[in-house]
Amino acid sequence: MRFIIILIPILISAIAQIVLKIGIGSATISGRLADYFIKTLTTPLVLLGLGLYGLGALLWLVVLSREDVRFAFPLVSLAYIIAIFLSAIFLKEQVNWARVIGPALIMAGIFVIALFGQ
């Protein structure tokens, strides 16, 4: 149960990345920057993605109220791995071994620090 409470906001944040990417599409900045932000921030999927981030942040407060930061925060690196796999599935992005091994090594290093560091 402990890990589920931690993993839920991490999963929501990774999903938010994908929703934001889909929502922004292939938008490019043309014209005034203010117009770009207004158009972007009124896109339904961008709003949903930002809402998911907000929900993830609120749920993360629950995690922080129950767990030591040195234990919980390194688990956020799981969001990198989840986002890579979600991007391959939903965005049809290329995922090669370097894109999997690199974040996995970072995650492993963070776990070592969190579990054995002083």
C-alpha positions in Angstrom: 0.0 0.0 0.0 2.9 2.3 0.8 4.2 2.2 -2.8 0.8 2.6 -4.3 0.3 5.8 -2.5 3.6 7.0 -3.8 3.1 5.7 -7.4 -0.3 7.2 -8.0 0.9 10.9 -8.2 4.0 9.7 -10.2 1.8 8.0 -12.7 -0.5 10.9 -13.0 2.4 13.2 -13.6 3.7 11.0 -16.4 0.3 10.8 -18.0 0.1 14.6 -17.7 3.2 14.8 -19.9 1.6 12.8 -22.6 -1.7 14.7 -22.5 0.2 18.0 -22.7 2.2 16.8 -25.6 -1.0 15.7 -27.4 -2.7 18.9 -26.5 0.1 21.1 -27.8 0.4 19.1 -30.9 2.8 20.6 -33.4 2.1 24.2 -32.3 4.8 26.6 -33.2 5.3 30.1 -32.0 4.3 32.5 -34.7 3.5 36.1 -34.0 3.3 37.4 -30.5 4.3 35.2 -27.6 1.3 36.3 -25.6 -1.1 35.0 -28.4 0.7 31.7 -28.4 0.3 31.3 -24.7 -3.4 32.3 -24.8 -4.1 29.8 -27.6 -2.1 27.1 -25.9 -3.6 27.6 -22.4 -7.2 27.5 -23.8 -6.7 24.1 -25.6 -8.8 21.5 -23.8 -6.1 18.8 -23.6 -3.5 21.3 -22.3 -5.9 22.3 -19.6 -6.5 18.6 -18.8 -2.7 18.1 -18.6 -2.2 21.0 -16.3 -5.2 19.8 -14.2 -3.5 16.4 -14.0 -0.3 18.0 -12.8 -2.3 19.9 -10.2 -3.9 16.7 -9.0 -0.5 15.0 -8.9 0.9 17.8 -6.8 -2.0 17.6 -4.4 -1.6 13.8 -4.1 2.1 14.3 -3.6 1.3 16.4 -0.5 -0.3 13.3 0.9 2.9 11.3 0.2 5.1 14.0 1.8 2.9 14.0 4.9 3.5 10.2 5.3 7.0 9.5 4.0 10.5 10.8 4.4 11.5 12.9 1.4 14.8 11.0 1.1 12.7 7.8 0.5 9.8 9.1 -1.6 11.4 11.7 -3.9 13.8 9.3 -5.6 10.8 7.3 -6.7 9.8 10.2 -8.8 12.5 9.0 -11.3 10.0 6.3 -12.2 8.1 9.0 -14.0 10.9 9.1 -16.6 10.5 5.4 -17.4 6.7 5.6 -17.4 6.7 8.6 -19.7 9.1 6.9 -22.2 6.8 3.9 -22.5 3.7 6.0 -22.7 5.2 8.1 -25.4 6.0 5.0 -27.4 2.5 3.7 -27.0 0.4 6.9 -27.4 2.7 9.2 -29.4 4.4 6.5 -31.5 7.8 7.9 -30.5 10.9 5.9 -31.2 12.3 4.2 -28.0 15.7 2.7 -28.3 17.8 1.0 -25.6 19.7 4.2 -24.8 16.4 6.0 -24.0 15.6 3.1 -21.6 19.0 2.4 -20.1 19.9 6.0 -19.5 16.9 6.9 -17.2 17.1 3.4 -15.6 20.7 4.1 -14.6 19.8 7.5 -13.2 16.9 5.9 -11.3 19.3 3.2 -10.0 21.7 5.8 -8.8 19.0 7.8 -7.0 17.8 4.6 -5.3 21.3 3.9 -4.1 21.6 7.4 -2.7 18.2 7.2 -1.1 18.6 3.8 0.5 22.2 3.8 1.5 23.3 7.5 1.6 23.6 9.4 4.8 
